[in-house]
Amino acid sequence: MIQKNKKVFVEGAIQPAFIGDEILKHQTKKNIGAHQLFLGQVRNDLIQGQEVIAIDYSAYLEMADEKFHEIREAIFKKYPLVCLHIYHSLGRVKAGEISLFVLVSAVHRKEAIQACAEIVERIKKEAPIWGKEIFGDESTQWKKNT
Amino acid sequence: MKINILSFGQVAEALNADQLLLSDMDNTDRVLDYLKSVYPQLQTMEFTLAVNKQLIHGNTALKDDDTLALLPPFSGG
């Protein structure tokens, strides 16, 4: 069952307790045999001697919602999954905190692992989201995905 | 006719605005020529375009109340 218009964006960092609660919620779905999760954490890159202390995320929300919906539909069509959850931060997330949380649940591990990897790659490439890296002296630079 | 312009990331910083309203521009090349003349920084910036949330490739016709978004390279995740 594909849930439509699921809320992806959360303000600020994704809290570890929230991630734990999400996993807990799945204990009632006893046909699941495998969860694959991806957590993107803000890294304190050193750029020309300056340390990244946070990333400020912004997005083209209406287009991003459509894109996330499109990704969900395509992934459910391609892989036999039980459920799929995507959360992405907006606003400031400090180095060491979580900004992306993908949880893919399936009957068996293989499809969960493959689907999760594909979702993360598609989000990085296709979702209209921008990260502005903030340095210790509050100077900034726009992040580039590699 | 009016066209809604949305910009994001480094493009929004260059324009010093994330929303603009333009009138009487019936294709995306005309909008780009105009914006690049007013904001010369755009000439060296990398960005793609979306009309009504769909990415476009090449010059595209615009109609009244269309939304044209200027999207620098995505960097989510």
Backbone of each chain as ProteinMPNN parsed JSONL, in Angstrom:
{"seq_chain_A": "MIQKNKKVFVEGAIQPAFIGDEILKHQTKKNIGAHQLFLGQVRNDLIQGQEVIAIDYSAYLEMADEKFHEIREAIFKKYPLVCLHIYHSLGRVKAGEISLFVLVSAVHRKEAIQACAEIVERIKKEAPIWGKEIFGDESTQWKKNT", "coords_chain_A": {"N_chain_A": [[0.859, -1.19, 0.0], [0.705, 2.056, -1.008], [1.425, 4.993, 0.537], [0.208, 8.19, 0.018], [1.383, 11.559, -0.536], [3.054, 11.793, 1.693], [4.614, 13.246, 4.512], [7.745, 14.573, 4.145], [9.666, 16.482, 4.857], [11.35, 17.752, 7.698], [11.753, 20.091, 10.323], [14.904, 21.285, 11.089], [17.417, 19.143, 12.694], [17.204, 15.528, 12.359], [16.078, 13.614, 14.932], [17.727, 11.132, 16.944], [15.99, 9.708, 18.677], [13.569, 9.867, 17.36], [14.091, 8.292, 15.149], [14.41, 5.817, 16.395], [11.798, 5.5, 17.381], [10.4, 5.26, 14.975], [11.298, 2.772, 14.088], [10.33, 1.177, 16.131], [7.567, 1.405, 15.674], [7.196, -0.375, 13.614], [7.073, -2.866, 14.648], [4.641, -4.04, 14.811], [4.103, -4.861, 12.297], [4.317, -7.771, 11.192], [5.073, -9.23, 9.018], [7.346, -8.255, 7.995], [10.743, -8.869, 7.261], [13.154, -7.686, 7.053], [14.806, -4.635, 7.636], [16.197, -1.873, 6.019], [18.248, 0.796, 6.67], [19.173, 4.174, 5.999], [21.247, 6.733, 7.092], [21.973, 10.038, 6.784], [24.571, 12.064, 7.76], [25.636, 15.253, 8.87], [28.761, 16.361, 7.926], [31.908, 17.449, 9.22], [33.502, 18.893, 7.187], [36.712, 20.092, 6.104], [37.411, 23.021, 4.574], [39.507, 24.822, 2.729], [40.968, 25.314, 5.101], [38.924, 26.019, 6.803], [36.416, 24.945, 9.032], [33.432, 23.126, 8.495], [30.575, 23.843, 10.28], [27.888, 23.527, 10.295], [24.986, 22.775, 8.225], [22.765, 24.562, 6.232], [19.666, 23.857, 5.131], [17.606, 24.245, 2.252], [14.683, 24.143, 0.125], [12.85, 23.565, -2.93], [9.845, 23.338, -2.27], [7.286, 22.47, -3.294], [7.963, 21.248, -5.708], [9.768, 19.349, -4.781], [8.135, 17.715, -3.182], [6.579, 16.504, -5.174], [8.596, 15.174, -6.535], [9.575, 13.381, -4.573], [7.324, 11.825, -4.289], [7.17, 10.7, -6.839], [9.556, 9.208, -6.832], [8.988, 7.368, -4.769], [6.785, 5.975, -5.903], [8.007, 4.798, -8.146], [9.928, 3.168, -6.946], [8.386, 1.411, -5.402], [7.138, 0.096, -7.446], [9.217, -1.213, -8.621], [10.455, -2.822, -6.679], [9.519, -5.431, -4.369], [8.249, -4.234, -1.661], [7.45, -3.748, 1.815], [7.077, -1.367, 3.283], [8.038, 2.131, 3.2], [9.947, 4.861, 4.167], [10.802, 8.272, 4.113], [12.741, 10.905, 5.302], [13.741, 14.269, 5.437], [15.845, 16.94, 6.398], [15.092, 20.432, 6.919], [16.327, 23.78, 7.05], [18.704, 24.633, 9.673], [21.242, 22.281, 10.349], [23.438, 20.867, 12.56], [26.962, 19.953, 12.399], [27.557, 16.524, 12.757], [24.975, 15.898, 13.33], [21.857, 14.377, 12.173], [20.594, 14.516, 8.872], [19.245, 13.249, 6.845], [17.053, 10.546, 6.56], [16.309, 7.39, 5.673], [14.146, 4.698, 5.542], [13.66, 1.453, 4.724], [11.529, -1.256, 4.365], [11.091, -4.73, 4.067], [10.018, -8.052, 3.041], [12.14, -9.729, 2.639], [15.77, -9.413, 2.852], [17.293, -8.651, 0.546], [15.893, -7.092, -1.389], [15.273, -4.914, 0.214], [17.769, -3.794, 0.782], [18.767, -3.141, -1.786], [16.769, -1.377, -2.73], [16.904, 0.719, -0.896], [19.472, 1.788, -1.331], [19.147, 2.709, -3.94], [17.153, 4.652, -3.615], [18.448, 6.594, -2.015], [20.487, 7.46, -3.753], [18.891, 8.554, -5.79], [17.589, 10.636, -4.448], [19.73, 12.341, -3.829], [20.493, 13.106, -6.384], [18.168, 14.022, -7.722], [16.336, 15.45, -6.134], [15.052, 18.665, -5.504], [16.799, 20.232, -3.537], [18.837, 22.224, -1.456], [21.999, 22.705, 0.078], [23.564, 24.815, 2.302], [26.741, 25.392, 3.33], [27.939, 26.179, 6.5], [30.453, 27.989, 8.052], [32.808, 28.262, 10.852], [33.193, 31.007, 11.319], [30.844, 32.027, 10.486], [30.811, 32.548, 7.79], [29.859, 31.407, 4.478], [29.219, 28.714, 2.117], [27.958, 27.234, -0.895], [26.977, 23.915, -0.85], [28.311, 21.098, -2.648], [27.193, 18.217, -4.209], [28.795, 15.053, -4.406]], "CA_chain_A": [[0.0, 0.0, 0.0], [1.534, 3.256, -1.101], [0.819, 6.165, 1.17], [0.485, 9.362, -0.816], [1.613, 12.848, 0.108], [3.652, 11.662, 3.02], [5.433, 14.398, 4.864], [9.163, 14.225, 4.118], [10.545, 17.476, 5.465], [11.261, 18.06, 9.123], [12.525, 21.297, 10.63], [16.109, 21.008, 11.868], [18.002, 17.797, 12.642], [16.363, 14.359, 12.651], [16.548, 13.16, 16.243], [17.872, 9.671, 17.096], [14.803, 9.133, 19.331], [12.548, 9.765, 16.31], [14.472, 7.122, 14.348], [14.066, 4.666, 17.226], [10.335, 5.376, 17.408], [9.966, 4.763, 13.665], [11.568, 1.326, 14.056], [9.379, 0.585, 17.084], [6.244, 1.347, 15.048], [7.126, -1.47, 12.658], [7.022, -4.175, 15.319], [3.309, -4.623, 14.598], [4.044, -5.397, 10.925], [5.122, -8.974, 11.436], [5.53, -9.851, 7.767], [8.662, -7.682, 7.633], [11.889, -9.67, 7.68], [14.388, -6.904, 6.938], [14.792, -3.18, 7.491], [17.469, -1.27, 5.645], [18.112, 2.231, 6.882], [20.28, 5.053, 5.667], [21.26, 7.99, 7.834], [22.962, 11.009, 6.311], [25.003, 12.914, 8.876], [26.409, 16.428, 8.428], [30.185, 16.11, 8.16], [32.661, 18.694, 9.452], [34.542, 19.039, 6.157], [37.647, 21.226, 6.19], [37.503, 23.622, 3.249], [40.5, 25.905, 2.809], [41.299, 25.575, 6.497], [37.733, 26.37, 7.586], [35.617, 23.772, 9.35], [31.974, 23.235, 8.371], [29.957, 23.587, 11.589], [26.463, 23.22, 10.085], [24.453, 22.991, 6.873], [21.426, 25.163, 6.221], [18.975, 23.258, 3.985], [16.393, 24.851, 1.713], [14.147, 23.287, -0.937], [11.679, 23.976, -3.713], [9.003, 22.367, -1.57], [6.231, 21.878, -4.127], [8.588, 20.336, -6.672], [10.367, 18.245, -4.02], [7.052, 16.794, -2.806], [6.253, 15.717, -6.368], [9.735, 14.292, -6.842], [9.587, 12.284, -3.594], [6.199, 10.962, -4.63], [7.582, 9.967, -8.048], [10.568, 8.214, -6.431], [8.278, 6.32, -4.018], [5.992, 5.163, -6.827], [8.916, 4.018, -8.992], [10.598, 2.161, -6.121], [7.39, 0.387, -5.062], [6.86, -0.665, -8.665], [10.397, -2.008, -8.975], [10.83, -3.779, -5.626], [8.417, -5.834, -3.485], [8.532, -3.714, -0.323], [6.304, -3.613, 2.723], [6.889, 0.077, 3.43], [9.174, 2.976, 2.853], [9.834, 6.174, 4.803], [11.897, 9.191, 3.794], [12.695, 12.173, 6.029], [14.876, 15.151, 5.127], [15.822, 18.182, 7.188], [15.114, 21.793, 6.387], [16.92, 24.668, 8.046], [20.08, 24.372, 10.085], [21.594, 21.011, 10.991], [24.834, 20.991, 12.97], [27.855, 18.83, 12.109], [27.332, 15.422, 13.695], [23.545, 15.596, 13.416], [21.297, 13.636, 11.031], [19.778, 15.354, 7.974], [18.47, 12.388, 5.935], [16.716, 9.248, 7.162], [15.523, 6.545, 4.771], [13.888, 3.387, 6.146], [12.998, 0.581, 3.756], [11.192, -2.523, 5.015], [10.652, -5.735, 3.093], [9.932, -9.414, 3.577], [13.509, -10.256, 2.619], [16.798, -8.355, 2.923], [17.91, -8.248, -0.713], [15.175, -5.96, -1.991], [15.368, -3.759, 1.114], [19.109, -3.204, 0.615], [18.869, -2.534, -3.123], [15.853, -0.241, -2.843], [17.393, 1.825, -0.067], [20.612, 2.398, -2.036], [18.638, 3.431, -5.105], [16.434, 5.845, -3.134], [19.418, 7.608, -1.566], [21.12, 8.031, -4.949], [17.922, 9.385, -6.507], [17.354, 11.868, -3.672], [20.905, 13.216, -4.006], [20.581, 13.567, -7.763], [16.939, 14.547, -8.328], [15.461, 16.258, -5.267], [15.461, 20.078, -5.512], [17.173, 20.622, -2.173], [20.16, 22.848, -1.464], [22.65, 22.81, 1.381], [24.559, 25.885, 2.414], [27.673, 25.044, 4.4], [28.238, 27.305, 7.389], [31.748, 27.832, 8.717], [32.883, 28.769, 12.226], [33.092, 32.473, 11.375], [29.528, 32.339, 9.883], [30.858, 32.655, 6.326], [29.098, 30.285, 3.915], [29.44, 28.315, 0.725], [26.939, 26.261, -1.286], [27.481, 22.54, -0.89], [28.233, 20.377, -3.921], [27.118, 16.759, -4.024], [29.775, 14.338, -5.239]], "C_chain_A": [[0.894, 1.239, 0.0], [0.802, 4.43, -0.453], [1.203, 7.389, 0.373], [0.694, 10.607, 0.055], [2.145, 12.724, 1.535], [4.572, 12.851, 3.28], [6.891, 13.961, 4.955], [9.975, 15.195, 4.967], [10.267, 17.672, 6.952], [12.156, 19.274, 9.385], [13.714, 20.918, 11.512], [16.541, 19.551, 11.767], [16.954, 16.721, 12.911], [16.93, 13.718, 13.925], [16.666, 11.634, 16.305], [16.643, 9.023, 17.749], [13.663, 8.941, 18.316], [12.808, 8.521, 15.457], [14.121, 5.842, 15.105], [12.568, 4.42, 17.256], [9.797, 4.813, 16.096], [10.16, 3.247, 13.587], [10.566, 0.6, 14.962], [7.993, 0.397, 16.452], [6.072, 0.143, 14.125], [7.029, -2.838, 13.324], [5.654, -4.837, 15.172], [3.185, -5.237, 13.199], [4.924, -6.645, 10.88], [5.516, -9.731, 10.173], [6.885, -9.294, 7.32], [9.772, -8.593, 8.155], [13.173, -8.883, 7.658], [14.08, -5.409, 6.846], [16.172, -2.777, 6.998], [17.321, 0.214, 5.905], [19.375, 2.963, 6.502], [20.133, 6.327, 6.473], [22.341, 8.873, 7.251], [23.288, 11.95, 7.458], [25.837, 14.069, 8.341], [27.862, 16.278, 8.895], [30.936, 17.433, 8.312], [33.819, 18.827, 8.473], [35.435, 20.245, 6.469], [37.808, 21.769, 4.782], [38.364, 24.875, 3.36], [40.734, 26.333, 4.258], [40.127, 25.917, 7.383], [36.876, 25.129, 7.8], [34.125, 24.054, 9.179], [31.353, 22.909, 9.734], [28.47, 23.242, 11.451], [26.136, 23.328, 8.608], [23.038, 23.533, 7.019], [20.711, 24.661, 4.953], [17.755, 24.07, 3.573], [15.935, 23.979, 0.543], [13.062, 24.016, -1.713], [10.593, 22.975, -3.305], [7.984, 21.684, -2.476], [6.819, 20.877, -5.129], [9.182, 19.121, -5.957], [9.303, 17.23, -3.621], [6.67, 15.904, -3.988], [7.354, 14.718, -6.687], [9.793, 13.112, -5.867], [8.455, 11.297, -3.895], [6.553, 10.077, -5.83], [8.602, 8.866, -7.701], [9.893, 7.049, -5.7], [7.523, 5.381, -4.957], [6.902, 4.238, -7.64], [9.555, 2.88, -8.191], [9.624, 1.04, -5.739], [7.063, -0.496, -6.265], [7.997, -1.65, -8.948], [10.708, -3.113, -7.963], [9.609, -4.158, -4.787], [8.711, -5.415, -2.045], [7.265, -3.725, 0.518], [6.034, -2.128, 2.97], [8.2, 0.827, 3.284], [8.952, 4.361, 3.463], [11.062, 7.019, 4.465], [11.69, 10.467, 4.612], [13.943, 12.979, 5.687], [14.731, 16.439, 5.917], [15.669, 19.411, 6.32], [15.709, 22.679, 7.476], [18.266, 24.14, 8.521], [20.25, 23.042, 10.819], [23.086, 21.065, 11.296], [25.647, 19.762, 12.558], [27.656, 17.774, 13.19], [25.872, 15.051, 13.833], [23.05, 14.969, 12.098], [20.385, 14.547, 10.201], [18.945, 14.533, 6.985], [18.286, 11.022, 6.58], [15.813, 8.506, 6.181], [15.374, 5.182, 5.429], [13.058, 2.558, 5.172], [12.768, -0.771, 4.418], [10.607, -3.482, 3.992], [10.558, -7.094, 3.774], [11.343, -9.995, 3.678], [14.537, -9.133, 2.443], [17.229, -7.792, 1.577], [17.213, -7.02, -1.312], [15.246, -4.715, -1.105], [16.69, -3.021, 0.886], [19.204, -2.474, -0.729], [17.995, -1.281, -3.24], [16.377, 0.955, -2.067], [18.544, 2.548, -0.776], [20.116, 3.244, -3.209], [17.909, 4.721, -4.694], [17.416, 6.948, -2.751], [20.091, 8.272, -2.77], [20.161, 8.963, -5.682], [17.649, 10.692, -5.773], [18.496, 12.857, -3.919], [20.901, 13.868, -5.389], [19.367, 14.386, -8.204], [16.109, 15.469, -7.442], [15.951, 17.709, -5.231], [15.65, 20.612, -4.088], [18.583, 21.19, -2.252], [20.701, 22.96, -0.041], [23.678, 23.92, 1.35], [25.451, 25.567, 3.606], [28.036, 26.301, 5.186], [29.561, 27.021, 8.102], [31.734, 28.518, 10.088], [32.729, 30.275, 12.327], [31.805, 32.974, 10.72], [29.614, 32.671, 8.397], [30.222, 31.378, 5.759], [29.584, 29.929, 2.514], [28.399, 27.26, 0.373], [27.576, 24.906, -1.49], [27.357, 21.976, -2.306], [28.169, 18.895, -3.628], [28.114, 16.081, -4.95], [29.213, 12.984, -5.635]], "O_chain_A": [[1.722, 1.434, 0.89], [-0.3, 4.796, -0.859], [2.379, 7.609, 0.082], [0.248, 10.685, 1.199], [1.738, 13.449, 2.443], [5.214, 13.377, 2.371], [7.233, 13.084, 5.748], [10.867, 14.782, 5.708], [9.12, 17.747, 7.392], [13.188, 19.449, 8.737], [13.54, 20.3, 12.563], [16.099, 18.817, 10.883], [15.956, 16.959, 13.593], [18.099, 13.335, 13.981], [15.808, 10.923, 15.782], [16.294, 7.895, 17.402], [12.897, 7.981, 18.402], [11.883, 7.795, 15.09], [13.594, 4.895, 14.521], [12.115, 3.278, 17.167], [8.87, 4.003, 16.088], [9.297, 2.528, 13.084], [10.031, -0.449, 14.604], [7.335, -0.622, 16.66], [4.952, -0.307, 13.88], [6.916, -3.856, 12.641], [5.515, -6.043, 15.379], [2.281, -6.032, 12.943], [6.113, -6.577, 10.569], [6.207, -10.748, 10.24], [7.493, -9.805, 6.379], [9.758, -9.028, 9.307], [14.188, -9.342, 8.182], [13.213, -4.981, 6.083], [17.188, -3.27, 7.488], [16.377, 0.836, 5.418], [20.488, 2.458, 6.655], [19.058, 6.925, 6.539], [23.511, 8.488, 7.229], [22.398, 12.557, 8.052], [26.661, 13.874, 7.447], [28.144, 16.096, 10.079], [30.64, 18.41, 7.624], [34.981, 18.868, 8.879], [34.99, 21.257, 7.01], [38.287, 21.065, 3.893], [37.987, 25.854, 4.005], [40.705, 27.516, 4.598], [40.296, 26.092, 8.589], [36.639, 24.358, 6.87], [33.615, 25.072, 9.647], [31.578, 21.828, 10.277], [27.865, 22.723, 12.389], [26.902, 23.898, 7.831], [22.234, 23.04, 7.811], [21.107, 25.002, 3.838], [16.976, 24.524, 4.411], [16.708, 23.17, 0.029], [12.442, 24.957, -1.218], [10.445, 21.913, -3.911], [7.831, 20.463, -2.434], [6.255, 19.809, -5.367], [9.109, 18.0, -6.462], [9.532, 16.024, -3.707], [6.463, 14.701, -3.827], [7.09, 13.574, -7.058], [10.03, 11.977, -6.278], [8.623, 10.084, -3.766], [6.277, 8.877, -5.84], [8.52, 7.747, -8.207], [10.186, 5.886, -5.975], [7.604, 4.159, -4.831], [6.611, 3.053, -7.805], [9.706, 1.767, -8.695], [9.989, -0.136, -5.751], [6.752, -1.678, -6.12], [7.777, -2.756, -9.44], [11.163, -4.196, -8.33], [8.756, -3.311, -4.521], [9.349, -6.156, -1.298], [6.152, -3.713, -0.007], [4.89, -1.681, 2.877], [9.289, 0.253, 3.25], [7.889, 4.958, 3.289], [12.198, 6.549, 4.523], [10.6, 11.039, 4.615], [15.052, 12.447, 5.652], [13.628, 16.96, 6.083], [16.059, 19.43, 5.152], [15.61, 22.376, 8.665], [18.89, 23.308, 7.861], [19.522, 22.722, 11.76], [23.902, 21.282, 10.4], [25.1, 18.672, 12.389], [27.596, 18.086, 14.379], [25.551, 14.002, 14.392], [23.723, 15.023, 11.069], [19.528, 15.249, 10.737], [18.034, 15.07, 6.354], [19.237, 10.421, 7.08], [14.697, 8.94, 5.895], [16.366, 4.575, 5.832], [11.924, 2.902, 4.839], [13.695, -1.365, 4.967], [9.762, -3.12, 3.174], [10.963, -7.263, 4.924], [11.695, -10.656, 4.655], [14.217, -8.051, 1.951], [17.503, -6.597, 1.463], [17.861, -6.043, -1.689], [15.276, -3.593, -1.61], [16.726, -1.793, 0.807], [19.663, -1.333, -0.796], [18.423, -0.26, -3.777], [16.295, 2.087, -2.542], [18.58, 3.778, -0.814], [20.603, 4.351, -3.441], [18.041, 5.752, -5.354], [17.229, 8.106, -3.125], [20.247, 9.493, -2.806], [20.559, 10.032, -6.143], [17.496, 11.739, -6.402], [18.272, 14.038, -4.182], [21.263, 15.035, -5.538], [19.51, 15.337, -8.972], [15.258, 16.201, -7.949], [17.126, 17.96, -4.959], [14.809, 21.319, -3.533], [19.418, 20.704, -3.014], [19.972, 23.264, 0.904], [24.549, 23.959, 0.481], [24.984, 25.481, 4.742], [28.389, 27.335, 4.619], [29.754, 25.95, 8.678], [30.801, 29.241, 10.437], [32.191, 30.776, 13.314], [31.665, 34.162, 10.43], [28.607, 33.039, 7.793], [30.066, 30.388, 6.474], [30.249, 30.711, 1.835], [27.995, 26.476, 1.233], [28.571, 24.761, -2.2], [26.442, 22.317, -3.056], [28.996, 18.369, -2.882], [28.27, 16.463, -6.11], [29.877, 12.221, -6.337]]}, "seq_chain_B": "MKINILSFGQVAEALNADQLLLSDMDNTDRVLDYLKSVYPQLQTMEFTLAVNKQLIHGNTALKDDDTLALLPPFSGG", "coords_chain_B": {"N_chain_B": [[0.331, 39.25, -19.955], [1.619, 37.324, -17.207], [4.59, 36.071, -15.651], [5.716, 33.936, -13.17], [8.648, 33.995, -11.347], [10.834, 31.844, -9.73], [13.548, 31.454, -7.512], [16.422, 29.739, -6.219], [18.828, 28.745, -3.696], [22.193, 29.534, -4.556], [21.485, 31.029, -6.753], [19.246, 32.493, -5.943], [20.511, 34.087, -4.095], [22.141, 35.63, -5.785], [20.214, 37.025, -7.196], [19.12, 38.364, -5.187], [16.607, 37.909, -4.256], [13.886, 35.657, -3.837], [11.666, 35.437, -5.313], [10.163, 36.693, -8.25], [8.267, 38.77, -10.45], [7.47, 38.746, -13.783], [6.513, 40.344, -16.849], [4.965, 39.848, -20.069], [6.681, 37.978, -21.442], [7.274, 35.433, -23.536], [8.682, 33.103, -23.815], [11.224, 30.87, -22.454], [13.861, 31.533, -23.09], [13.754, 34.283, -23.571], [13.184, 35.232, -21.022], [15.504, 34.417, -19.687], [17.505, 35.878, -21.069], [16.754, 38.452, -20.363], [16.997, 38.329, -17.514], [19.728, 37.791, -17.264], [20.792, 40.104, -18.27], [20.053, 41.981, -16.396], [21.018, 40.889, -14.055], [24.107, 40.313, -14.073], [25.744, 38.427, -12.839], [24.555, 35.983, -13.156], [25.371, 35.017, -15.578], [27.628, 33.457, -15.348], [26.868, 31.446, -13.715], [25.885, 28.137, -12.76], [22.919, 26.561, -13.57], [19.711, 24.893, -13.767], [16.461, 24.764, -15.398], [13.009, 24.833, -14.458], [9.712, 24.497, -15.558], [6.64, 25.094, -14.246], [7.22, 23.159, -12.266], [8.369, 21.087, -13.713], [11.333, 19.827, -15.081], [13.049, 21.417, -17.746], [14.463, 21.253, -21.049], [16.199, 23.167, -23.103], [14.839, 25.933, -25.072], [11.601, 27.009, -24.078], [8.115, 27.436, -24.492], [6.12, 29.902, -22.827], [3.186, 30.505, -20.881], [0.475, 32.578, -19.704], [0.708, 33.126, -16.224], [2.43, 31.001, -15.729], [4.984, 29.238, -13.895], [8.344, 29.742, -13.555], [11.249, 28.212, -12.572], [14.505, 28.741, -11.282], [17.132, 26.675, -10.895], [19.876, 25.884, -9.093], [22.687, 23.498, -8.959], [21.621, 20.514, -7.351], [21.895, 19.758, -3.865], [21.116, 18.09, -1.759], [20.594, 15.794, 1.039]], "CA_chain_B": [[0.596, 37.98, -19.285], [2.679, 37.41, -16.2], [5.351, 34.847, -15.38], [6.291, 33.902, -11.822], [10.018, 33.477, -11.338], [11.3, 31.399, -8.418], [14.958, 31.09, -7.544], [16.842, 29.011, -5.025], [20.261, 28.587, -3.444], [23.1, 30.616, -4.943], [20.813, 31.898, -7.722], [18.429, 33.425, -5.157], [21.436, 35.073, -3.516], [22.575, 36.539, -6.851], [19.085, 37.885, -7.551], [18.724, 39.042, -3.953], [15.158, 37.706, -4.122], [13.548, 34.29, -4.242], [10.483, 35.503, -6.17], [10.034, 37.871, -9.11], [7.134, 38.695, -11.369], [7.803, 39.397, -15.055], [5.36, 40.347, -17.747], [5.188, 39.867, -21.515], [7.811, 37.158, -21.909], [6.53, 34.247, -23.947], [9.475, 31.868, -23.784], [12.226, 30.869, -21.379], [15.068, 32.24, -23.536], [13.547, 35.717, -23.362], [13.324, 35.48, -19.58], [16.919, 34.283, -19.328], [18.233, 37.03, -21.618], [16.418, 39.603, -19.522], [17.582, 38.192, -16.177], [21.192, 37.885, -17.36], [21.183, 41.502, -18.494], [19.857, 42.725, -15.142], [21.88, 40.266, -13.028], [25.204, 39.719, -14.857], [26.342, 37.265, -12.134], [23.913, 34.754, -13.65], [26.022, 34.546, -16.803], [28.656, 32.454, -15.052], [26.358, 30.479, -12.747], [25.311, 26.893, -13.286], [21.574, 26.259, -13.078], [18.755, 24.331, -14.723], [15.165, 25.432, -15.33], [11.787, 24.031, -14.39], [8.471, 25.226, -15.809], [5.568, 24.431, -13.484], [7.831, 22.058, -11.517], [8.952, 20.061, -14.593], [12.598, 20.258, -15.668], [12.981, 21.589, -19.197], [15.747, 21.237, -21.752], [16.051, 24.018, -24.279], [13.851, 27.007, -24.993], [10.249, 26.48, -23.85], [7.08, 28.472, -24.529], [5.483, 30.208, -21.536], [1.862, 31.118, -20.976], [0.127, 33.405, -18.545], [0.701, 32.531, -14.884], [3.394, 29.909, -15.56], [6.05, 29.445, -12.915], [9.667, 29.327, -14.039], [12.169, 28.144, -11.435], [15.936, 28.669, -11.58], [17.585, 25.679, -9.92], [21.303, 25.54, -9.106], [22.883, 22.048, -8.749], [21.023, 20.04, -6.1], [22.876, 19.28, -2.878], [20.429, 17.56, -0.582], [21.116, 14.569, 1.645]], "C_chain_B": [[1.707, 38.136, -18.256], [3.295, 36.034, -15.944], [5.935, 34.966, -13.97], [7.683, 33.283, -11.89], [10.357, 33.085, -9.899], [12.785, 31.102, -8.53], [15.36, 30.535, -6.191], [18.365, 29.048, -4.892], [21.059, 29.799, -3.876], [22.464, 31.555, -5.969], [19.952, 32.93, -6.986], [19.311, 34.496, -4.511], [21.873, 36.097, -4.557], [21.462, 37.519, -7.213], [18.626, 38.739, -6.375], [17.202, 38.982, -3.747], [14.868, 36.264, -4.485], [12.278, 34.254, -5.099], [10.49, 36.798, -6.966], [8.803, 37.672, -9.977], [7.529, 39.441, -12.644], [6.57, 39.381, -15.948], [5.828, 40.335, -19.196], [6.474, 39.17, -21.945], [7.237, 35.792, -22.243], [7.382, 32.999, -24.128], [10.639, 32.021, -22.804], [13.518, 31.575, -21.8], [14.94, 33.747, -23.308], [13.714, 36.077, -21.883], [14.801, 35.439, -19.18], [17.742, 35.457, -19.828], [18.007, 38.261, -20.737], [17.12, 39.502, -18.164], [19.103, 38.352, -16.208], [21.652, 39.316, -17.621], [21.054, 42.315, -17.203], [20.783, 42.215, -14.041], [23.04, 39.554, -13.725], [25.869, 38.518, -14.171], [25.787, 35.951, -12.658], [24.644, 34.162, -14.848], [27.042, 33.444, -16.538], [28.157, 31.383, -14.081], [25.763, 29.268, -13.45], [23.913, 26.713, -12.707], [20.738, 25.629, -14.19], [17.416, 25.03, -14.506], [14.04, 24.419, -15.18], [10.608, 24.952, -14.681], [7.347, 24.429, -15.146], [6.048, 23.109, -12.894], [8.391, 20.931, -12.379], [10.245, 20.61, -15.193], [12.43, 20.397, -17.181], [14.384, 21.567, -19.784], [15.547, 22.047, -23.022], [14.921, 25.022, -24.114], [12.426, 26.437, -24.946], [9.254, 27.639, -23.829], [6.46, 28.659, -23.14], [4.11, 30.811, -21.792], [1.544, 31.838, -19.668], [0.086, 32.582, -17.265], [1.579, 31.283, -14.736], [4.409, 30.281, -14.499], [7.351, 28.878, -13.468], [10.624, 29.363, -12.855], [13.598, 27.998, -11.913], [16.591, 27.833, -10.482], [19.085, 25.432, -10.035], [21.47, 24.045, -8.799], [22.362, 21.619, -7.372], [22.11, 19.538, -5.148], [22.193, 18.845, -1.589], [21.134, 16.33, -0.034], [22.145, 14.825, 2.704]], "O_chain_B": [[2.608, 38.961, -18.407], [2.629, 35.0, -16.01], [6.565, 35.967, -13.627], [7.866, 32.189, -12.424], [10.193, 33.877, -8.971], [13.233, 30.556, -9.538], [14.737, 30.815, -5.167], [19.084, 29.343, -5.847], [20.677, 30.939, -3.613], [22.837, 32.724, -6.061], [19.93, 34.102, -7.36], [18.916, 35.656, -4.395], [21.967, 37.287, -4.26], [21.719, 38.688, -7.499], [17.863, 39.692, -6.529], [16.601, 39.876, -3.15], [15.534, 35.7, -5.353], [11.86, 33.19, -5.555], [10.785, 37.867, -6.431], [8.359, 36.547, -10.205], [7.88, 40.62, -12.597], [5.701, 38.519, -15.819], [6.942, 40.757, -19.508], [7.257, 39.716, -22.722], [6.769, 35.073, -21.36], [6.878, 31.955, -24.544], [10.99, 33.124, -22.386], [14.201, 32.156, -20.957], [15.898, 34.405, -22.902], [14.311, 37.099, -21.544], [15.286, 36.297, -18.443], [18.585, 35.98, -19.099], [18.937, 39.0, -20.415], [17.755, 40.455, -17.713], [19.696, 38.958, -15.316], [22.76, 39.698, -17.244], [21.847, 43.222, -16.949], [21.269, 42.982, -13.21], [22.983, 38.345, -13.949], [26.486, 37.688, -14.838], [26.464, 34.924, -12.611], [24.556, 32.962, -15.108], [27.291, 32.6, -17.399], [28.923, 30.512, -13.668], [25.224, 29.353, -14.553], [23.74, 26.713, -11.488], [21.012, 25.802, -15.378], [17.253, 25.793, -13.554], [14.107, 23.305, -15.7], [10.51, 26.047, -14.126], [7.135, 23.254, -15.446], [5.38, 22.081, -13.004], [8.845, 19.92, -11.844], [10.264, 21.712, -15.742], [11.751, 19.589, -17.815], [15.366, 21.832, -19.09], [14.8, 21.642, -23.912], [14.153, 24.971, -23.154], [12.094, 25.505, -25.679], [9.511, 28.684, -23.23], [6.299, 27.702, -22.383], [3.895, 31.524, -22.772], [2.258, 31.712, -18.673], [-0.488, 31.493, -17.222], [1.484, 30.58, -13.73], [4.666, 31.455, -14.233], [7.443, 27.697, -13.803], [10.795, 30.399, -12.213], [13.88, 27.229, -12.832], [16.608, 28.214, -9.312], [19.521, 24.816, -11.007], [20.502, 23.388, -8.418], [22.627, 22.274, -6.364], [23.113, 18.967, -5.576], [22.627, 19.182, -0.487], [22.144, 15.883, -0.578], [22.668, 13.881, 3.296]]}, "name": "protein", "num_of_chains": 2, "seq": "MIQKNKKVFVEGAIQPAFIGDEILKHQTKKNIGAHQLFLGQVRNDLIQGQEVIAIDYSAYLEMADEKFHEIREAIFKKYPLVCLHIYHSLGRVKAGEISLFVLVSAVHRKEAIQACAEIVERIKKEAPIWGKEIFGDESTQWKKNTMKINILSFGQVAEALNADQLLLSDMDNTDRVLDYLKSVYPQLQTMEFTLAVNKQLIHGNTALKDDDTLALLPPFSGG"}
